[in-house]
Amino acid sequence: MRATVRRRHAIEAPPGPFRPEFWRSPLRGPWLTAVLGSALLVLVGLVAVTGFLSHAAYQPDLGRNALVRPDLPLTTFFDWPTGPSWLYALTQGVHVNAGLVALPVLLAKLWSVIPRLFQWPPARTAAQAVERGATGLLVASTGFLFATGIANMQYWYVFRFDFVKAHYYAAVVFVAALAVHLVVKVPVALRAYRARGVLAPLRAGLAETVPEPDSATVALRPEPPTISRRGLLAAVGGGSLALLVANAGQSVGGPLREIAFLAPRRAGGFPVNKTAAAAKVSEAMVGVDYRLVLRGGGPELALSREELLALPQVTHALTLGCVEGWSTRQTWTGVPLAELARRAGVPDAAEVAVGSLQPTGVLRQATLARNQIADARSLLALEVGGADLELDHGYPARIIVPGLPGVHNTKWVATLEFRA
Amino acid sequence: MRSRYGASPLHLLAHLAAFALAAWALLQALQLGGWQRIALWLAGAVVVHDALLWPAYTLLDRLARRGRPAGWANYVRVPVGISALLLLAFFPVICGKGEGTYTRVSGRTWDGYAARWLLVSAVLFAVAGALYLVRSRPGSSS
């Protein structure tokens, strides 16, 4: 039955990849696809979860924090924690690095199923047509997320649209398409594991590598194998390892940064996300006339840097993690935000809107939550590493809150508005 | 139902649910500035992989293996593949595509990325060559 169906379609199909004889690799088959798909599922699962966690870490329900839109459903139903201080560096490091590690697995997975792209006829039933539509959405959104993520982490804004919004909505398309793909394909993968064993095919060396039993992706006219399945998986793993080594050092920070031979933020020292010049903050704006304006319950307070230095100071080692997947750990000294809340007359503040001297840009302001103000390690930092902040690091004063996304640690702070 | 549709009603319902959620997200995305470019990148992702990347590497692999003994293919395609993968993932730093923006925002420059990529590639080729030499020696077990 199967053979007659295939023969009939071989006659009708256009030449080339639409004919089953075109496909020659003896490695393709449901077991190989199941293994690659399982590995890919774990990796993209990590990437998706940490991606949506990053969205939550920006606390879009507060003030003008929302970068996508303020009224998104299912956005925040928990307070982003303030500990450990490397929390955001970890989640975003996992996001970027697991994405890079997934890239070779994704390419291998697509290679393993590509005969399906050319199946003839394109759909035998309405159900197949519907499934192909979902697969199209899955491949398009996955490719979009990888391409835009990889370009964005390397400052190549070639796409010329709002990265954050487009990456977010593409991720929603991806999650929808992946969920339905799993509904359809998990049973197929489980059948392959039951039939062939989960790991048993890995025992086969090159000489024992034979095509899997008949299925849609198994070649009708296989060539002799040139690599075993475990060899192919090892090569894919080698590719993943190379990408990880090339980048992960910038996520860990410290001396490992320079091992990361292709990481955009591998340069030594204390990285600057955005210089004062790029933010249009001049020396004149932070001179003797600089005042930090505190608003809250009582009258407005205007504090000079000397007055800020006269307030109680604490010192903490805290990690700054960037959405681009790099981090840096520094020792910060400054006034606890809780102390400033008390002085503003709002001792148990529910939130604080932080404004910067930076004149433009959506990230010239950020709103912090109650748990972040209350944490004793949350500072209006005046010094780093035992010296005054440099202008590029936010002089005269910057926010530093443990676990907060890097850009929400506002630099060149001009106003703090506490609300009960 | 199954005979005409080709699967159970659950199959259809699961897909309709996914399509509805995806349609919501796509409609949101298509209201953004530059929505034409977003649509182009979504479609482009499929085209670039299925019509460029996959045919290119498949063709290169077939050409490289044609008429040659099967034994040495992997010594070439594994290091070439990893080198190409590094270029694919780090093309913007290797070719300096994002350097203007990076320098403008951070005040720093990117140095030596292309050189490090070439050096790492050279090491990969050298290691593969050494492995081939060792394993193809007369009397070697493999």
Boltz contact constraints between the chains, C-beta under 6 A:
constraints:
  - contact:
      token1: [A, 100]
      token2: [B, 89]
      max_distance: 6.0
  - contact:
      token1: [A, 103]
      token2: [B, 89]
      max_distance: 6.0
  - contact:
      token1: [A, 104]
      token2: [B, 85]
      max_distance: 6.0
  - contact:
      token1: [A, 114]
      token2: [B, 54]
      max_distance: 6.0
  - contact:
      token1: [A, 125]
      token2: [B, 6]
      max_distance: 6.0
  - contact:
      token1: [A, 126]
      token2: [B, 5]
      max_distance: 6.0
  - contact:
      token1: [A, 126]
      token2: [B, 6]
      max_distance: 6.0
  - contact:
      token1: [A, 127]
      token2: [B, 5]
      max_distance: 6.0
  - contact:
      token1: [A, 127]
      token2: [B, 6]
      max_distance: 6.0
  - contact:
      token1: [A, 127]
      token2: [B, 7]
      max_distance: 6.0
  - contact:
      token1: [A, 127]
      token2: [B, 11]
      max_distance: 6.0
  - contact:
      token1: [A, 130]
      token2: [B, 15]
      max_distance: 6.0
  - contact:
      token1: [A, 134]
      token2: [B, 15]
      max_distance: 6.0
  - contact:
      token1: [A, 134]
      token2: [B, 18]
      max_distance: 6.0
  - contact:
      token1: [A, 137]
      token2: [B, 22]
      max_distance: 6.0
  - contact:
      token1: [A, 139]
      token2: [B, 46]
      max_distance: 6.0
  - contact:
      token1: [A, 140]
      token2: [B, 42]
      max_distance: 6.0
  - contact:
      token1: [A, 140]
      token2: [B, 45]
      max_distance: 6.0
  - contact:
      token1: [A, 140]
      token2: [B, 46]
      max_distance: 6.0
  - contact:
      token1: [A, 143]
      token2: [B, 45]
      max_distance: 6.0
  - contact:
      token1: [A, 143]
      token2: [B, 49]
      max_distance: 6.0
  - contact:
      token1: [A, 144]
      token2: [B, 41]
      max_distance: 6.0
  - contact:
      token1: [A, 144]
      token2: [B, 42]
      max_distance: 6.0
  - contact:
      token1: [A, 144]
      token2: [B, 45]
      max_distance: 6.0
  - contact:
      token1: [A, 147]
      token2: [B, 45]
      max_distance: 6.0
  - contact:
      token1: [A, 150]
      token2: [B, 89]
      max_distance: 6.0
  - contact:
      token1: [A, 151]
      token2: [B, 92]
      max_distance: 6.0
  - contact:
      token1: [A, 154]
      token2: [B, 92]
      max_distance: 6.0
  - contact:
      token1: [A, 154]
      token2: [B, 93]
      max_distance: 6.0
  - contact:
      token1: [A, 154]
      token2: [B, 98]
      max_distance: 6.0
  - contact:
      token1: [A, 155]
      token2: [B, 98]
      max_distance: 6.0
  - contact:
      token1: [A, 155]
      token2: [B, 101]
      max_distance: 6.0
  - contact:
      token1: [A, 155]
      token2: [B, 102]
      max_distance: 6.0
  - contact:
      token1: [A, 156]
      token2: [B, 92]
      max_distance: 6.0
  - contact:
      token1: [A, 156]
      token2: [B, 97]
      max_distance: 6.0
  - contact:
      token1: [A, 156]
      token2: [B, 98]
      max_distance: 6.0
  - contact:
      token1: [A, 159]
      token2: [B, 41]
      max_distance: 6.0
  - contact:
      token1: [A, 160]
      token2: [B, 34]
      max_distance: 6.0
  - contact:
      token1: [A, 160]
      token2: [B, 37]
      max_distance: 6.0
  - contact:
      token1: [A, 161]
      token2: [B, 34]
      max_distance: 6.0
  - contact:
      token1: [A, 161]
      token2: [B, 37]
      max_distance: 6.0
  - contact:
      token1: [A, 161]
      token2: [B, 38]
      max_distance: 6.0
  - contact:
      token1: [A, 162]
      token2: [B, 32]
      max_distance: 6.0
  - contact:
      token1: [A, 165]
      token2: [B, 32]
      max_distance: 6.0
  - contact:
      token1: [A, 166]
      token2: [B, 29]
      max_distance: 6.0
  - contact:
      token1: [A, 166]
      token2: [B, 38]
      max_distance: 6.0
  - contact:
      token1: [A, 169]
      token2: [B, 25]
      max_distance: 6.0
  - contact:
      token1: [A, 169]
      token2: [B, 28]
      max_distance: 6.0
  - contact:
      token1: [A, 169]
      token2: [B, 29]
      max_distance: 6.0
  - contact:
      token1: [A, 172]
      token2: [B, 25]
      max_distance: 6.0
  - contact:
      token1: [A, 173]
      token2: [B, 22]
      max_distance: 6.0
  - contact:
      token1: [A, 173]
      token2: [B, 25]
      max_distance: 6.0
  - contact:
      token1: [A, 176]
      token2: [B, 18]
      max_distance: 6.0
  - contact:
      token1: [A, 176]
      token2: [B, 21]
      max_distance: 6.0
  - contact:
      token1: [A, 176]
      token2: [B, 22]
      max_distance: 6.0
  - contact:
      token1: [A, 180]
      token2: [B, 14]
      max_distance: 6.0
  - contact:
      token1: [A, 180]
      token2: [B, 15]
      max_distance: 6.0
  - contact:
      token1: [A, 180]
      token2: [B, 18]
      max_distance: 6.0
  - contact:
      token1: [A, 183]
      token2: [B, 14]
      max_distance: 6.0
  - contact:
      token1: [A, 226]
      token2: [B, 70]
      max_distance: 6.0
  - contact:
      token1: [A, 226]
      token2: [B, 73]
      max_distance: 6.0
  - contact:
      token1: [A, 227]
      token2: [B, 74]
      max_distance: 6.0
  - contact:
      token1: [A, 235]
      token2: [B, 78]
      max_distance: 6.0
  - contact:
      token1: [A, 238]
      token2: [B, 82]
      max_distance: 6.0
  - contact:
      token1: [A, 239]
      token2: [B, 82]
      max_distance: 6.0
  - contact:
      token1: [A, 239]
      token2: [B, 85]
      max_distance: 6.0
  - contact:
      token1: [A, 242]
      token2: [B, 82]
      max_distance: 6.0
  - contact:
      token1: [A, 242]
      token2: [B, 86]
      max_distance: 6.0
  - contact:
      token1: [A, 243]
      token2: [B, 89]
      max_distance: 6.0
  - contact:
      token1: [A, 261]
      token2: [B, 116]
      max_distance: 6.0
  - contact:
      token1: [A, 262]
      token2: [B, 90]
      max_distance: 6.0
  - contact:
      token1: [A, 262]
      token2: [B, 93]
      max_distance: 6.0
  - contact:
      token1: [A, 264]
      token2: [B, 93]
      max_distance: 6.0
  - contact:
      token1: [A, 267]
      token2: [B, 108]
      max_distance: 6.0
  - contact:
      token1: [A, 272]
      token2: [B, 106]
      max_distance: 6.0
  - contact:
      token1: [A, 272]
      token2: [B, 107]
      max_distance: 6.0
  - contact:
      token1: [A, 274]
      token2: [B, 105]
      max_distance: 6.0
  - contact:
      token1: [A, 275]
      token2: [B, 107]
      max_distance: 6.0
  - contact:
      token1: [A, 278]
      token2: [B, 104]
      max_distance: 6.0
  - contact:
      token1: [A, 278]
      token2: [B, 105]
      max_distance: 6.0
